């Protein structure tokens, strides 16, 4: 529902000596007293704790910002979503206590301004279906947003103020250096959607668009705003209607041999030759040897693609009000 955020409040910073004693480090790193850079101090938070930045604005005011993943702060991992207002409220209260303990100041997170937020939603399905949905989503585009594809497991559209993406959560977690068995098991078969508002202006426009009271945490970080944001964005993408994954057989091959793209290409060609000449005739026509024929036939059978009539495969719409089919075959129309 809500993952990474950046929250900021106007809070007077300590003296340089006190900042150093609390573990903050100057971003300027200029030892000279003649340095004209405005004060900016950072306190790293680590993998699961948010990090803090204390900055001096041009008008001389001081702003303390907290940035990090609420899911990691609450559960130790962003695989597990914040699923209710009670969990969101408990997490926000926890961030207030965290800032107070490490920065030694009062920080009411509920009254802080939101300067960045990632709204997210997960659909649980089989790993094969995750691949098929990502393949089907490759053709989507939105005006004034640049599309980027990452390793066939992430589709991302973005501009300077916001980013929208779908990705395979299991593959994302598998690429991380630190993963527990529980995390990987929980991420398996998860298709994650994220709508990221990346700066102040994006958050302000979003508040106006939804008719939300203001840009504070208590207004923006709620389950209602998250659901409305996600639903509206899915409608903009057009994925709230049935999707088509393209070739049934190619998707079966890609799902079964996900780590061997060369084999997928060879087997796709083998099936095309079977369609053209008949599988029983390939050896007699000299297209392949008997040993090669038997090996490819076994691979195609293992992927479940041999007796499948090729054509587009219908996938259920992506909405947040219904569960998607969990079995491979149930996605077919």
C-alpha positions in Angstrom: 0.0 0.0 0.0 2.8 2.5 1.0 6.5 1.8 0.8 9.2 4.5 0.6 8.5 8.0 1.8 10.3 11.2 2.5 8.9 13.4 5.4 10.1 16.8 6.4 9.4 19.2 9.3 10.8 22.6 10.3 13.0 21.9 13.3 15.8 24.0 14.6 19.1 22.0 14.3 21.7 21.7 17.1 25.1 23.3 17.2 27.8 21.7 15.0 29.4 20.1 18.1 26.1 18.6 19.2 25.4 17.3 15.6 28.7 15.5 15.6 28.1 14.0 19.0 24.8 12.6 17.7 26.5 10.9 14.8 25.5 13.4 12.1 28.1 14.2 9.4 28.3 17.4 7.4 27.5 17.0 3.7 29.7 19.9 2.9 32.9 18.5 4.5 34.7 21.8 4.3 36.7 22.4 7.5 37.2 26.1 6.9 35.1 28.6 8.8 35.0 30.7 5.7 32.9 28.2 3.8 29.7 29.8 2.6 27.7 26.6 2.0 24.4 26.3 3.9 24.5 23.8 6.7 23.5 20.3 5.7 23.9 17.3 8.0 23.2 13.6 7.3 22.7 10.6 9.6 22.7 7.2 7.7 19.9 4.9 8.8 21.2 1.5 7.6 19.3 -1.1 5.6 16.1 -1.2 7.7 16.2 2.2 9.5 15.4 5.5 7.7 18.1 8.0 7.3 17.9 11.7 8.4 18.9 14.9 6.7 19.0 18.2 8.4 19.2 21.2 6.0 19.3 25.0 6.2 17.0 26.7 3.7 17.9 29.9 1.8 15.7 31.9 4.2 17.7 30.5 7.2 15.0 28.1 8.4 16.0 24.5 9.3 14.3 21.4 8.0 14.6 17.9 9.3 13.8 15.1 6.8 13.3 11.4 7.2 13.6 9.1 4.2 13.2 5.4 4.0 10.9 2.4 3.5 8.0 2.2 5.9 7.6 -1.5 5.2 11.2 -2.2 6.1 10.9 0.0 9.2 7.8 -1.9 10.3 8.6 -5.5 9.2 12.3 -5.5 8.4 11.5 -6.1 4.7 9.5 -4.4 2.0 8.1 -7.8 0.8 5.4 -7.5 3.5 3.0 -4.6 2.7 1.3 -2.2 5.2 -2.2 -3.5 4.8 -4.4 -1.3 7.0 -4.6 2.2 8.5 -3.8 0.8 11.9 -0.5 -0.6 10.6 0.3 2.7 8.8 -0.5 4.7 12.0 1.7 2.4 14.2 4.5 2.8 11.7 4.2 6.6 11.6 4.2 6.7 15.4 7.3 4.6 15.3 9.1 7.0 13.0 8.3 9.9 15.4 9.9 8.0 18.3 12.9 7.0 16.2 13.7 10.6 15.2 13.3 11.7 18.8 15.7 9.0 20.0 18.5 9.6 17.5 18.1 13.4 16.8 17.1 14.4 20.3 14.2 16.6 19.1 10.5 16.4 19.0 9.3 15.3 15.6 5.6 14.7 15.0 5.6 12.7 11.8 1.8 13.0 11.3 2.2 16.8 10.8 5.3 16.4 8.6 5.0 17.3 4.9 5.3 14.5 2.4 8.0 15.3 -0.2 8.1 11.8 -1.8 5.9 8.7 -1.5 5.7 5.3 -3.2 2.2 3.8 -3.3 2.3 0.1 -4.1 0.1 -3.0 -4.6 0.9 -6.7 -4.9 -0.9 -9.5 -6.8 0.0 -13.0 -5.8 0.0 -15.6 -8.6 2.3 -18.2 -10.0 5.8 -17.3 -11.2 4.8 -18.2 -14.7 1.9 -15.8 -14.6 4.1 -13.0 -13.4 6.3 -13.5 -16.5 3.2 -13.5 -18.7 1.8 -10.3 -17.2 5.1 -8.5 -17.6 5.3 -9.6 -21.2 1.8 -8.3 -21.9 2.6 -5.0 -20.2 5.6 -4.3 -22.4 3.5 -2.5 -25.1 2.0 0.0 -22.7 2.9 3.7 -23.0 1.7 7.0 -21.5 2.1 10.6 -22.9 5.1 12.5 -21.7 6.6 9.5 -19.9 9.7 7.7 -20.9 9.5 3.9 -21.0 12.3 1.6 -19.8 12.6 -2.2 -19.7 14.9 -3.9 -17.3 15.9 -7.6 -17.9 12.4 -8.6 -18.9 11.3 -8.4 -15.3 10.5 -4.6 -14.9 8.5 -2.2 -17.0 8.9 1.4 -15.9 7.4 4.7 -17.2 8.7 7.9 -15.7 9.4 11.6 -16.0 11.1 14.2 -13.7 8.3 14.1 -11.1 6.8 10.6 -11.0 7.6 7.0 -11.9 5.1 4.1 -12.5 6.3 0.5 -12.7 5.5 -3.2 -12.6 8.1 -5.7 -11.6 8.7 -9.3 -10.5 9.3 -9.0 -6.7 11.0 -12.4 -6.5 13.6 -11.5 -9.1 14.2 -8.1 -7.5 14.8 -9.7 -4.1 16.9 -12.5 -5.6 19.3 -9.9 -7.0 19.9 -8.4 -3.5 22.9 -9.6 -1.5 21.1 -10.0 1.8 18.0 -12.2 1.6 16.4 -14.6 4.0 14.7 -17.8 3.0 11.4 -16.4 4.4 11.7 -13.2 2.3 12.3 -15.2 -0.9 9.4 -17.5 -0.2 7.1 -14.5 0.5 8.3 -12.8 -2.7 7.8 -15.8 -5.0 4.9 -15.2 -7.4 4.4 -11.6 -6.5 3.7 -9.0 -9.2 4.3 -5.6 -7.7 3.0 -2.3 -8.9 4.4 1.1 -7.7 3.4 4.6 -8.3 6.1 6.9 -7.1 5.7 10.7 -6.5 9.2 11.9 -6.5 9.2 15.5 -5.3 7.3 18.3 -3.7 5.5 19.5 -6.9 4.4 16.0 -7.7 2.9 15.5 -4.2 1.2 19.0 -4.4 -0.4 18.2 -7.8 -1.5 14.8 -6.5 -3.2 16.4 -3.5 -5.1 18.8 -5.7 -6.1 16.0 -8.1 -7.6 13.8 -5.4 -9.1 16.7 -3.4 -7.0 15.8 -0.3 -6.8 18.5 2.4 -3.1 19.1 2.4 0.3 17.5 1.8 0.8 16.3 5.4 1.3 12.7 6.4 -2.1 12.5 8.1 -3.8 13.5 4.8 -1.7 11.6 2.2 -0.5 8.4 3.9 -3.9 6.6 4.4 -5.3 3.5 2.9 -8.1 5.4 1.1 -5.6 7.8 -0.7 -3.4 4.8 -1.5 -6.3 2.8 -3.0 -7.6 5.8 -5.0 -4.1 6.5 -6.3 -3.5 3.0 -7.4 -6.9 2.5 -9.0 -6.7 5.8 -10.9 -3.2 4.9 -12.2 -4.2 1.4 -13.3 -7.1 2.9 -15.2 -4.7 5.4 -16.9 -2.5 2.4 -18.0 -5.6 0.6 -19.3 -4.7 -2.6 -17.4 -8.1 -2.7 -15.6 -9.3 -4.5 -18.7 -8.4 -8.0 -19.9 -4.8 -8.3 -21.2 -3.3 -10.4 -23.9 0.1 -12.1 -23.3 0.9 -12.8 -27.0 2.1 -16.3 -27.8 0.9 -19.0 -25.5 3.6 -21.4 -26.4 6.4 -18.9 -26.3 5.3 -17.8 -22.8 5.2 -21.4 -21.6 8.8 -21.9 -22.9 10.0 -18.6 -21.3 8.4 -19.5 -18.0 9.9 -23.1 -18.0 13.4 -22.1 -19.2 13.6 -18.6 -17.6 17.4 -18.8 -17.2 18.2 -20.1 -20.7 17.1 -17.6 -23.4 19.0 -19.3 -26.1 17.1 -22.6 -25.5 13.8 -20.7 -25.7 14.7 -19.3 -29.1 15.8 -22.8 -30.4 12.6 -24.4 -29.1 10.4 -21.7 -30.6 12.1 -22.3 -33.9 11.6 -26.1 -33.5 7.9 -25.6 -32.9 7.6 -23.3 -35.9 9.2 -26.1 -38.1 6.8 -28.6 -36.5 3.8 -26.4 -37.5 5.2 -26.0 -41.0 6.2 -29.5 -41.9 4.8 -31.8 -39.2 6.9 -33.0 -36.2 7.0 -36.5 -37.6 8.7 -35.4 -40.8 11.6 -33.3 -39.4 14.1 -36.1 -39.3 13.2 -37.5 -42.8 13.5 -34.0 -44.3 16.9 -33.6 -42.8 15.9 -30.6 -40.7 17.4 -32.2 -37.6 18.9 -35.4 -36.5 16.9 -38.0 -34.6 18.9 -37.4 -31.4 18.3 -33.6 -31.7 14.7 -34.2 -32.5 14.1 -36.4 -29.4 15.9 -33.9 -27.1 13.9 -30.9 -28.3 10.7 -32.9 -28.2 11.4 -33.8 -24.6 12.1 -30.1 -23.7 8.9 -28.9 -25.4 6.9 -31.5 -23.6 8.5 -30.6 -20.2 7.4 -27.0 -20.8 3.8 -28.1 -21.6 3.9 -26.4 -25.0 3.8 -29.4 -27.4 0.0 -29.8 -27.6 -0.9 -26.2 -27.2 -2.4 -24.4 -30.1 -0.6 -21.1 -30.4 -2.3 -17.7 -30.1 -2.8 -14.9 -27.7 -3.5 -15.8 -24.1 -6.1 -13.8 -22.2 -5.1 -12.5 -18.7 -7.4 -11.2 -16.0 -7.5 -7.4 -15.5 -5.2 -5.9 -12.9 -7.4 -4.2 -10.3 -7.1 -3.9 -6.5 -10.6 -5.2 -5.8 -10.2 -8.8 -6.9 -7.8 -11.7 -6.6 -6.1 -13.0 -9.6 -6.1 -16.7 -10.5 -3.3 -18.6 -8.8 -3.1 -21.5 -11.2 -1.4 -21.4 -14.6 -4.3 -22.7 -16.5 -6.9 -20.5 -14.9 -5.6 -17.4 -16.7 -6.6 -18.7 -20.1 -9.9 -17.4 -21.4 
